[in-house]
Amino acid sequence: MEREPKPEHDTFDEFMEMERGRLQEHASGKLAEALGHALPGESQEELDRIAQEDQRLAKEGMVKLKVGEEVSYKHVEELTREDRPARIAAEREEVAWLMGRIRFRRQRDR
């Protein structure tokens, strides 16, 4: 029996699959790996706390949402299509922060 194709614009299932995969990675300590050692002006203890909190939240299935400056958390299985922009905004902010740290390391190591 063949499955009916989904409309091309309906990517919510793929979004949810990616979010579940991302949570598994973070639950296994991906952020701690990405952070590495503290940069000048950073506290290793604070980075460790951030990584531990990220791992704890991921193990609980919680994802970060951001609307403007407001941050909230929601269980991945409770996400709706309407949450997608807030989830993407939170992820973009984290990626930008990590990329900034990578750029700093590269400039410092030249």
Phi and psi in radians as a Rosetta constraint file:
Dihedral C 1 N 2 CA 2 C 2 CIRCULARHARMONIC -1.489 0.35
Dihedral N 2 CA 2 C 2 N 3 CIRCULARHARMONIC 2.506 0.35
Dihedral C 2 N 3 CA 3 C 3 CIRCULARHARMONIC -1.420 0.35
Dihedral N 3 CA 3 C 3 N 4 CIRCULARHARMONIC 2.512 0.35
Dihedral C 3 N 4 CA 4 C 4 CIRCULARHARMONIC -1.266 0.35
Dihedral N 4 CA 4 C 4 N 5 CIRCULARHARMONIC 2.381 0.35
Dihedral C 4 N 5 CA 5 C 5 CIRCULARHARMONIC -1.149 0.35
Dihedral N 5 CA 5 C 5 N 6 CIRCULARHARMONIC 2.528 0.35
Dihedral C 5 N 6 CA 6 C 6 CIRCULARHARMONIC -1.446 0.35
Dihedral N 6 CA 6 C 6 N 7 CIRCULARHARMONIC 2.681 0.35
Dihedral C 6 N 7 CA 7 C 7 CIRCULARHARMONIC -1.025 0.35
Dihedral N 7 CA 7 C 7 N 8 CIRCULARHARMONIC 2.482 0.35
Dihedral C 7 N 8 CA 8 C 8 CIRCULARHARMONIC -1.059 0.35
Dihedral N 8 CA 8 C 8 N 9 CIRCULARHARMONIC -0.558 0.35
Dihedral C 8 N 9 CA 9 C 9 CIRCULARHARMONIC -1.375 0.35
Dihedral N 9 CA 9 C 9 N 10 CIRCULARHARMONIC -0.143 0.35
Dihedral C 9 N 10 CA 10 C 10 CIRCULARHARMONIC -1.602 0.35
Dihedral N 10 CA 10 C 10 N 11 CIRCULARHARMONIC 1.572 0.35
Dihedral C 10 N 11 CA 11 C 11 CIRCULARHARMONIC -1.876 0.35
Dihedral N 11 CA 11 C 11 N 12 CIRCULARHARMONIC 0.198 0.35
Dihedral C 11 N 12 CA 12 C 12 CIRCULARHARMONIC -1.104 0.35
Dihedral N 12 CA 12 C 12 N 13 CIRCULARHARMONIC -0.684 0.35
Dihedral C 12 N 13 CA 13 C 13 CIRCULARHARMONIC -1.068 0.35
Dihedral N 13 CA 13 C 13 N 14 CIRCULARHARMONIC -0.729 0.35
Dihedral C 13 N 14 CA 14 C 14 CIRCULARHARMONIC -1.152 0.35
Dihedral N 14 CA 14 C 14 N 15 CIRCULARHARMONIC -0.700 0.35
Dihedral C 14 N 15 CA 15 C 15 CIRCULARHARMONIC -1.029 0.35
Dihedral N 15 CA 15 C 15 N 16 CIRCULARHARMONIC -0.813 0.35
Dihedral C 15 N 16 CA 16 C 16 CIRCULARHARMONIC -1.125 0.35
Dihedral N 16 CA 16 C 16 N 17 CIRCULARHARMONIC -0.685 0.35
Dihedral C 16 N 17 CA 17 C 17 CIRCULARHARMONIC -1.094 0.35
Dihedral N 17 CA 17 C 17 N 18 CIRCULARHARMONIC -0.749 0.35
Dihedral C 17 N 18 CA 18 C 18 CIRCULARHARMONIC -1.125 0.35
Dihedral N 18 CA 18 C 18 N 19 CIRCULARHARMONIC -0.703 0.35
Dihedral C 18 N 19 CA 19 C 19 CIRCULARHARMONIC -1.121 0.35
Dihedral N 19 CA 19 C 19 N 20 CIRCULARHARMONIC -0.738 0.35
Dihedral C 19 N 20 CA 20 C 20 CIRCULARHARMONIC -1.106 0.35
Dihedral N 20 CA 20 C 20 N 21 CIRCULARHARMONIC -0.721 0.35
Dihedral C 20 N 21 CA 21 C 21 CIRCULARHARMONIC -1.124 0.35
Dihedral N 21 CA 21 C 21 N 22 CIRCULARHARMONIC -0.720 0.35
Dihedral C 21 N 22 CA 22 C 22 CIRCULARHARMONIC -1.086 0.35
Dihedral N 22 CA 22 C 22 N 23 CIRCULARHARMONIC -0.719 0.35
Dihedral C 22 N 23 CA 23 C 23 CIRCULARHARMONIC -1.089 0.35
Dihedral N 23 CA 23 C 23 N 24 CIRCULARHARMONIC -0.720 0.35
Dihedral C 23 N 24 CA 24 C 24 CIRCULARHARMONIC -1.066 0.35
Dihedral N 24 CA 24 C 24 N 25 CIRCULARHARMONIC -0.752 0.35
Dihedral C 24 N 25 CA 25 C 25 CIRCULARHARMONIC -1.086 0.35
Dihedral N 25 CA 25 C 25 N 26 CIRCULARHARMONIC -0.788 0.35
Dihedral C 25 N 26 CA 26 C 26 CIRCULARHARMONIC -1.207 0.35
Dihedral N 26 CA 26 C 26 N 27 CIRCULARHARMONIC -0.611 0.35
Dihedral C 26 N 27 CA 27 C 27 CIRCULARHARMONIC -1.114 0.35
Dihedral N 27 CA 27 C 27 N 28 CIRCULARHARMONIC -0.488 0.35
Dihedral C 27 N 28 CA 28 C 28 CIRCULARHARMONIC -1.558 0.35
Dihedral N 28 CA 28 C 28 N 29 CIRCULARHARMONIC 0.087 0.35
Dihedral C 28 N 29 CA 29 C 29 CIRCULARHARMONIC 1.719 0.35
Dihedral N 29 CA 29 C 29 N 30 CIRCULARHARMONIC 0.413 0.35
Dihedral C 29 N 30 CA 30 C 30 CIRCULARHARMONIC -1.033 0.35
Dihedral N 30 CA 30 C 30 N 31 CIRCULARHARMONIC -0.724 0.35
Dihedral C 30 N 31 CA 31 C 31 CIRCULARHARMONIC -1.139 0.35
Dihedral N 31 CA 31 C 31 N 32 CIRCULARHARMONIC -0.741 0.35
Dihedral C 31 N 32 CA 32 C 32 CIRCULARHARMONIC -1.014 0.35
Dihedral N 32 CA 32 C 32 N 33 CIRCULARHARMONIC -0.730 0.35
Dihedral C 32 N 33 CA 33 C 33 CIRCULARHARMONIC -1.073 0.35
Dihedral N 33 CA 33 C 33 N 34 CIRCULARHARMONIC -0.798 0.35
Dihedral C 33 N 34 CA 34 C 34 CIRCULARHARMONIC -1.162 0.35
Dihedral N 34 CA 34 C 34 N 35 CIRCULARHARMONIC -0.591 0.35
Dihedral C 34 N 35 CA 35 C 35 CIRCULARHARMONIC -1.266 0.35
Dihedral N 35 CA 35 C 35 N 36 CIRCULARHARMONIC -0.702 0.35
Dihedral C 35 N 36 CA 36 C 36 CIRCULARHARMONIC 1.103 0.35
Dihedral N 36 CA 36 C 36 N 37 CIRCULARHARMONIC -2.444 0.35
Dihedral C 36 N 37 CA 37 C 37 CIRCULARHARMONIC -1.604 0.35
Dihedral N 37 CA 37 C 37 N 38 CIRCULARHARMONIC 2.725 0.35
Dihedral C 37 N 38 CA 38 C 38 CIRCULARHARMONIC -1.090 0.35
Dihedral N 38 CA 38 C 38 N 39 CIRCULARHARMONIC 2.479 0.35
Dihedral C 38 N 39 CA 39 C 39 CIRCULARHARMONIC -1.550 0.35
Dihedral N 39 CA 39 C 39 N 40 CIRCULARHARMONIC 2.873 0.35
Dihedral C 39 N 40 CA 40 C 40 CIRCULARHARMONIC -0.931 0.35
Dihedral N 40 CA 40 C 40 N 41 CIRCULARHARMONIC 2.298 0.35
Dihedral C 40 N 41 CA 41 C 41 CIRCULARHARMONIC 1.577 0.35
Dihedral N 41 CA 41 C 41 N 42 CIRCULARHARMONIC -0.132 0.35
Dihedral C 41 N 42 CA 42 C 42 CIRCULARHARMONIC -1.783 0.35
Dihedral N 42 CA 42 C 42 N 43 CIRCULARHARMONIC 2.744 0.35
Dihedral C 42 N 43 CA 43 C 43 CIRCULARHARMONIC -1.807 0.35
Dihedral N 43 CA 43 C 43 N 44 CIRCULARHARMONIC 2.187 0.35
Dihedral C 43 N 44 CA 44 C 44 CIRCULARHARMONIC -1.079 0.35
Dihedral N 44 CA 44 C 44 N 45 CIRCULARHARMONIC -0.628 0.35
Dihedral C 44 N 45 CA 45 C 45 CIRCULARHARMONIC -1.100 0.35
Dihedral N 45 CA 45 C 45 N 46 CIRCULARHARMONIC -0.703 0.35
Dihedral C 45 N 46 CA 46 C 46 CIRCULARHARMONIC -1.176 0.35
Dihedral N 46 CA 46 C 46 N 47 CIRCULARHARMONIC -0.733 0.35
Dihedral C 46 N 47 CA 47 C 47 CIRCULARHARMONIC -1.085 0.35
Dihedral N 47 CA 47 C 47 N 48 CIRCULARHARMONIC -0.728 0.35
Dihedral C 47 N 48 CA 48 C 48 CIRCULARHARMONIC -1.097 0.35
Dihedral N 48 CA 48 C 48 N 49 CIRCULARHARMONIC -0.708 0.35
Dihedral C 48 N 49 CA 49 C 49 CIRCULARHARMONIC -1.119 0.35
Dihedral N 49 CA 49 C 49 N 50 CIRCULARHARMONIC -0.760 0.35
Dihedral C 49 N 50 CA 50 C 50 CIRCULARHARMONIC -1.054 0.35
Dihedral N 50 CA 50 C 50 N 51 CIRCULARHARMONIC -0.798 0.35
Dihedral C 50 N 51 CA 51 C 51 CIRCULARHARMONIC -1.132 0.35
Dihedral N 51 CA 51 C 51 N 52 CIRCULARHARMONIC -0.731 0.35
Dihedral C 51 N 52 CA 52 C 52 CIRCULARHARMONIC -1.135 0.35
Dihedral N 52 CA 52 C 52 N 53 CIRCULARHARMONIC -0.718 0.35
Dihedral C 52 N 53 CA 53 C 53 CIRCULARHARMONIC -1.139 0.35
Dihedral N 53 CA 53 C 53 N 54 CIRCULARHARMONIC -0.729 0.35
Dihedral C 53 N 54 CA 54 C 54 CIRCULARHARMONIC -1.051 0.35
Dihedral N 54 CA 54 C 54 N 55 CIRCULARHARMONIC -0.771 0.35
Dihedral C 54 N 55 CA 55 C 55 CIRCULARHARMONIC -1.157 0.35
Dihedral N 55 CA 55 C 55 N 56 CIRCULARHARMONIC -0.736 0.35
Dihedral C 55 N 56 CA 56 C 56 CIRCULARHARMONIC -1.072 0.35
Dihedral N 56 CA 56 C 56 N 57 CIRCULARHARMONIC -0.835 0.35
Dihedral C 56 N 57 CA 57 C 57 CIRCULARHARMONIC -1.080 0.35
Dihedral N 57 CA 57 C 57 N 58 CIRCULARHARMONIC -0.724 0.35
Dihedral C 57 N 58 CA 58 C 58 CIRCULARHARMONIC -1.106 0.35
Dihedral N 58 CA 58 C 58 N 59 CIRCULARHARMONIC -0.726 0.35
Dihedral C 58 N 59 CA 59 C 59 CIRCULARHARMONIC -1.100 0.35
Dihedral N 59 CA 59 C 59 N 60 CIRCULARHARMONIC -0.524 0.35
Dihedral C 59 N 60 CA 60 C 60 CIRCULARHARMONIC -1.467 0.35
Dihedral N 60 CA 60 C 60 N 61 CIRCULARHARMONIC -0.092 0.35
Dihedral C 60 N 61 CA 61 C 61 CIRCULARHARMONIC 1.433 0.35
Dihedral N 61 CA 61 C 61 N 62 CIRCULARHARMONIC 0.303 0.35
Dihedral C 61 N 62 CA 62 C 62 CIRCULARHARMONIC -1.621 0.35
Dihedral N 62 CA 62 C 62 N 63 CIRCULARHARMONIC 2.378 0.35
Dihedral C 62 N 63 CA 63 C 63 CIRCULARHARMONIC -2.082 0.35
Dihedral N 63 CA 63 C 63 N 64 CIRCULARHARMONIC 2.626 0.35
Dihedral C 63 N 64 CA 64 C 64 CIRCULARHARMONIC -1.533 0.35
Dihedral N 64 CA 64 C 64 N 65 CIRCULARHARMONIC 2.400 0.35
Dihedral C 64 N 65 CA 65 C 65 CIRCULARHARMONIC -2.119 0.35
Dihedral N 65 CA 65 C 65 N 66 CIRCULARHARMONIC 2.538 0.35
Dihedral C 65 N 66 CA 66 C 66 CIRCULARHARMONIC -2.417 0.35
Dihedral N 66 CA 66 C 66 N 67 CIRCULARHARMONIC 2.176 0.35
Dihedral C 66 N 67 CA 67 C 67 CIRCULARHARMONIC -2.206 0.35
Dihedral N 67 CA 67 C 67 N 68 CIRCULARHARMONIC 1.964 0.35
Dihedral C 67 N 68 CA 68 C 68 CIRCULARHARMONIC 1.098 0.35
Dihedral N 68 CA 68 C 68 N 69 CIRCULARHARMONIC -2.159 0.35
Dihedral C 68 N 69 CA 69 C 69 CIRCULARHARMONIC -1.701 0.35
Dihedral N 69 CA 69 C 69 N 70 CIRCULARHARMONIC -0.095 0.35
Dihedral C 69 N 70 CA 70 C 70 CIRCULARHARMONIC -1.467 0.35
Dihedral N 70 CA 70 C 70 N 71 CIRCULARHARMONIC 2.209 0.35
Dihedral C 70 N 71 CA 71 C 71 CIRCULARHARMONIC -1.942 0.35
Dihedral N 71 CA 71 C 71 N 72 CIRCULARHARMONIC 2.385 0.35
Dihedral C 71 N 72 CA 72 C 72 CIRCULARHARMONIC -2.491 0.35
Dihedral N 72 CA 72 C 72 N 73 CIRCULARHARMONIC 3.006 0.35
Dihedral C 72 N 73 CA 73 C 73 CIRCULARHARMONIC -2.246 0.35
Dihedral N 73 CA 73 C 73 N 74 CIRCULARHARMONIC 2.592 0.35
Dihedral C 73 N 74 CA 74 C 74 CIRCULARHARMONIC -2.563 0.35
Dihedral N 74 CA 74 C 74 N 75 CIRCULARHARMONIC 2.540 0.35
Dihedral C 74 N 75 CA 75 C 75 CIRCULARHARMONIC -1.175 0.35
Dihedral N 75 CA 75 C 75 N 76 CIRCULARHARMONIC 2.405 0.35
Dihedral C 75 N 76 CA 76 C 76 CIRCULARHARMONIC -0.943 0.35
Dihedral N 76 CA 76 C 76 N 77 CIRCULARHARMONIC -0.640 0.35
Dihedral C 76 N 77 CA 77 C 77 CIRCULARHARMONIC -1.315 0.35
Dihedral N 77 CA 77 C 77 N 78 CIRCULARHARMONIC -0.139 0.35
Dihedral C 77 N 78 CA 78 C 78 CIRCULARHARMONIC -1.743 0.35
Dihedral N 78 CA 78 C 78 N 79 CIRCULARHARMONIC -0.025 0.35
Dihedral C 78 N 79 CA 79 C 79 CIRCULARHARMONIC -1.100 0.35
Dihedral N 79 CA 79 C 79 N 80 CIRCULARHARMONIC 2.528 0.35
Dihedral C 79 N 80 CA 80 C 80 CIRCULARHARMONIC -2.112 0.35
Dihedral N 80 CA 80 C 80 N 81 CIRCULARHARMONIC 2.967 0.35
Dihedral C 80 N 81 CA 81 C 81 CIRCULARHARMONIC -0.980 0.35
Dihedral N 81 CA 81 C 81 N 82 CIRCULARHARMONIC -0.624 0.35
Dihedral C 81 N 82 CA 82 C 82 CIRCULARHARMONIC -1.192 0.35
Dihedral N 82 CA 82 C 82 N 83 CIRCULARHARMONIC -0.378 0.35
Dihedral C 82 N 83 CA 83 C 83 CIRCULARHARMONIC -1.395 0.35
Dihedral N 83 CA 83 C 83 N 84 CIRCULARHARMONIC -0.273 0.35
Dihedral C 83 N 84 CA 84 C 84 CIRCULARHARMONIC -0.965 0.35
Dihedral N 84 CA 84 C 84 N 85 CIRCULARHARMONIC -0.836 0.35
Dihedral C 84 N 85 CA 85 C 85 CIRCULARHARMONIC -1.053 0.35
Dihedral N 85 CA 85 C 85 N 86 CIRCULARHARMONIC -0.675 0.35
Dihedral C 85 N 86 CA 86 C 86 CIRCULARHARMONIC -1.210 0.35
Dihedral N 86 CA 86 C 86 N 87 CIRCULARHARMONIC -0.618 0.35
Dihedral C 86 N 87 CA 87 C 87 CIRCULARHARMONIC -1.201 0.35
Dihedral N 87 CA 87 C 87 N 88 CIRCULARHARMONIC -0.753 0.35
Dihedral C 87 N 88 CA 88 C 88 CIRCULARHARMONIC -1.131 0.35
Dihedral N 88 CA 88 C 88 N 89 CIRCULARHARMONIC -0.700 0.35
Dihedral C 88 N 89 CA 89 C 89 CIRCULARHARMONIC -1.075 0.35
Dihedral N 89 CA 89 C 89 N 90 CIRCULARHARMONIC -0.741 0.35
Dihedral C 89 N 90 CA 90 C 90 CIRCULARHARMONIC -1.131 0.35
Dihedral N 90 CA 90 C 90 N 91 CIRCULARHARMONIC -0.728 0.35
Dihedral C 90 N 91 CA 91 C 91 CIRCULARHARMONIC -1.156 0.35
Dihedral N 91 CA 91 C 91 N 92 CIRCULARHARMONIC -0.726 0.35
Dihedral C 91 N 92 CA 92 C 92 CIRCULARHARMONIC -1.053 0.35
Dihedral N 92 CA 92 C 92 N 93 CIRCULARHARMONIC -0.730 0.35
Dihedral C 92 N 93 CA 93 C 93 CIRCULARHARMONIC -1.083 0.35
Dihedral N 93 CA 93 C 93 N 94 CIRCULARHARMONIC -0.772 0.35
Dihedral C 93 N 94 CA 94 C 94 CIRCULARHARMONIC -1.115 0.35
Dihedral N 94 CA 94 C 94 N 95 CIRCULARHARMONIC -0.784 0.35
Dihedral C 94 N 95 CA 95 C 95 CIRCULARHARMONIC -1.088 0.35
Dihedral N 95 CA 95 C 95 N 96 CIRCULARHARMONIC -0.736 0.35
Dihedral C 95 N 96 CA 96 C 96 CIRCULARHARMONIC -1.085 0.35
Dihedral N 96 CA 96 C 96 N 97 CIRCULARHARMONIC -0.724 0.35
Dihedral C 96 N 97 CA 97 C 97 CIRCULARHARMONIC -1.099 0.35
Dihedral N 97 CA 97 C 97 N 98 CIRCULARHARMONIC -0.818 0.35
Dihedral C 97 N 98 CA 98 C 98 CIRCULARHARMONIC -1.119 0.35
Dihedral N 98 CA 98 C 98 N 99 CIRCULARHARMONIC -0.715 0.35
Dihedral C 98 N 99 CA 99 C 99 CIRCULARHARMONIC -1.128 0.35
Dihedral N 99 CA 99 C 99 N 100 CIRCULARHARMONIC -0.661 0.35
Dihedral C 99 N 100 CA 100 C 100 CIRCULARHARMONIC -1.074 0.35
Dihedral N 100 CA 100 C 100 N 101 CIRCULARHARMONIC -0.692 0.35
Dihedral C 100 N 101 CA 101 C 101 CIRCULARHARMONIC -1.155 0.35
Dihedral N 101 CA 101 C 101 N 102 CIRCULARHARMONIC -0.699 0.35
Dihedral C 101 N 102 CA 102 C 102 CIRCULARHARMONIC -1.121 0.35
Dihedral N 102 CA 102 C 102 N 103 CIRCULARHARMONIC -0.794 0.35
Dihedral C 102 N 103 CA 103 C 103 CIRCULARHARMONIC -1.037 0.35
Dihedral N 103 CA 103 C 103 N 104 CIRCULARHARMONIC -0.748 0.35
Dihedral C 103 N 104 CA 104 C 104 CIRCULARHARMONIC -1.072 0.35
Dihedral N 104 CA 104 C 104 N 105 CIRCULARHARMONIC -0.793 0.35
Dihedral C 104 N 105 CA 105 C 105 CIRCULARHARMONIC -1.046 0.35
Dihedral N 105 CA 105 C 105 N 106 CIRCULARHARMONIC -0.781 0.35
Dihedral C 105 N 106 CA 106 C 106 CIRCULARHARMONIC -1.103 0.35
Dihedral N 106 CA 106 C 106 N 107 CIRCULARHARMONIC -0.748 0.35
Dihedral C 106 N 107 CA 107 C 107 CIRCULARHARMONIC -1.146 0.35
Dihedral N 107 CA 107 C 107 N 108 CIRCULARHARMONIC -0.688 0.35
Dihedral C 107 N 108 CA 108 C 108 CIRCULARHARMONIC -1.186 0.35
Dihedral N 108 CA 108 C 108 N 109 CIRCULARHARMONIC -0.622 0.35
Dihedral C 108 N 109 CA 109 C 109 CIRCULARHARMONIC -1.470 0.35
Dihedral N 109 CA 109 C 109 N 110 CIRCULARHARMONIC 0.006 0.35
